Amino acid sequence: VGLPGVHLVWDGFWGIQITVDEGARTCGLCGDNNGDMSDDVTIGRYGYTGGDVAVFGQSWAMWNPQWCGLEEEIPSDADNSTCVGGEMEEVEKQCDSILNSEVFAECTAAMGGDYFRDTCVMDGCKTQ
């Protein structure tokens, strides 16, 4: 990852595990690693969020490609899929099953499902 004390393991498909050594300084969606979980959603990218989880999450969204080190924006109409034949249908079914599950119900209700579905399908196709 390039940050001292932060370790990232990707399973090559859907899962990412992030572990942080005790005392390693962090910020963002992983919290600040100060040992007090109650303050992890109070400071967003732009300051105090009042503990509002939605405001906190949106403050860390990567809407600008430059924030990720990308030099130019990817056109929204670009075909990012690498699915062929019936793979797309299978990936869409898998994504729908995941996003319609009880685990994601609160998040989907708050944020809407289209963005998550589109990124799920794109990621699923790239791993086919």
C-alpha atoms as one frame of an Amber mdcrd trajectory, in Angstrom:
protein
   0.000   0.000   0.000   2.921   2.334   0.626   1.858   3.503   4.099   3.875
   2.368   7.125   1.904  -0.105   9.210  -0.940  -0.542   6.684  -1.324  -3.916
   4.977  -3.746  -4.743   2.164  -4.611  -8.228   0.908  -6.850  -8.664  -2.154
  -8.292 -12.083  -2.968  -8.217 -11.324  -6.703 -11.978 -11.289  -6.982 -14.311
  -9.529  -4.517 -12.597  -9.274  -1.170 -10.094  -6.846   0.289  -8.699  -7.149
   3.785  -6.985  -4.137   5.315  -5.045  -4.529   8.535  -3.266  -1.779  10.395
  -0.528  -2.090  12.978  -1.327  -0.643  16.386  -0.407   3.024  16.450  -0.230
   3.414  12.650  -1.831   6.710  11.694  -4.874   6.402   9.431  -7.799   8.476
   8.238 -10.792   7.971   5.974 -13.207   5.088   5.922 -10.912   2.985   8.117
 -11.073   5.511  10.959  -8.158   7.160  12.744  -6.816   4.088  14.607  -6.623
   5.939  17.924  -8.287   3.109  19.851 -11.588   5.003  20.220 -14.071   3.661
  17.648 -16.735   6.146  18.727 -14.970   9.020  16.940 -14.236   7.228  13.652
 -17.092   8.888  11.720 -16.888  12.353  13.238 -14.117  13.777  11.028 -14.567
  13.545   7.254 -12.338  14.827   4.465 -13.708  18.350   4.953 -13.991  18.431
   8.730 -16.564  17.637  11.384 -19.511  15.504  10.189 -21.543  15.490  13.381
 -21.337  11.708  13.442 -23.593  11.457  10.361 -22.443   8.247   8.655 -23.787
   9.291   5.223 -22.003  12.677   5.330 -18.827  10.962   6.534 -18.927   8.349
   3.750 -19.664  10.866   1.002 -16.815  13.099   2.181 -14.326  10.341   1.334
 -15.833   9.501  -2.078 -13.356   9.636  -4.963 -15.389  11.737  -7.401 -12.371
  13.407  -8.955  -9.994  11.135 -10.925  -7.014  13.295  -9.931  -7.555  12.258
  -6.299  -6.646   8.713  -7.356  -3.586   9.808  -9.305  -5.342   9.441 -12.671
  -4.289  11.976 -15.270  -7.481  12.155 -17.268 -11.085  11.357 -16.658 -12.450
   8.135 -18.054 -15.388   8.939 -20.365 -18.676   7.911 -18.773 -19.715   6.152
 -21.980 -16.531   4.040 -22.141 -17.115   0.296 -22.338 -15.211  -0.948 -19.304
 -16.505  -4.488 -19.432 -14.471  -7.443 -20.473 -17.395  -9.853 -20.240 -18.098
 -11.956 -23.283 -21.092 -14.053 -24.204 -23.224 -15.018 -21.224 -20.678 -13.823
 -18.665 -22.331 -10.407 -18.352 -25.694 -11.942 -17.446 -24.082 -14.158 -14.813
 -22.135 -11.256 -13.303 -25.306  -9.124 -13.226 -27.172 -11.927 -11.416 -24.374
 -12.231  -8.862 -24.293  -8.463  -8.262 -28.084  -8.261  -7.942 -28.032 -11.113
  -5.450 -25.369  -9.390  -3.361 -26.868  -5.901  -3.488 -30.423  -7.099  -2.810
 -29.287  -9.066   0.233 -30.146  -8.005   3.751 -26.495  -7.112   4.370 -26.638
  -4.194   1.902 -30.301  -3.194   2.409 -29.645  -0.126   4.568 -26.823   1.136
   2.352 -28.767   0.612  -0.877 -31.814   2.345   0.613 -29.722   5.361   1.597
 -27.492   5.655  -1.464 -29.479   3.959  -4.222 -28.334   0.814  -5.957 -27.395
   1.961  -9.456 -23.874   3.181  -8.685 -23.046   0.089  -6.656 -24.556  -2.233
  -9.273 -22.644  -0.590 -12.118 -19.334  -0.798 -10.283 -20.062  -4.352  -9.148
 -20.750  -5.447 -12.730 -17.672  -3.627 -14.042 -15.438  -5.201 -11.386 -17.053
  -8.619 -11.885 -16.457  -8.486 -15.622 -12.838  -7.451 -15.173 -12.234 -10.546
 -13.058 -13.835 -12.984 -15.536
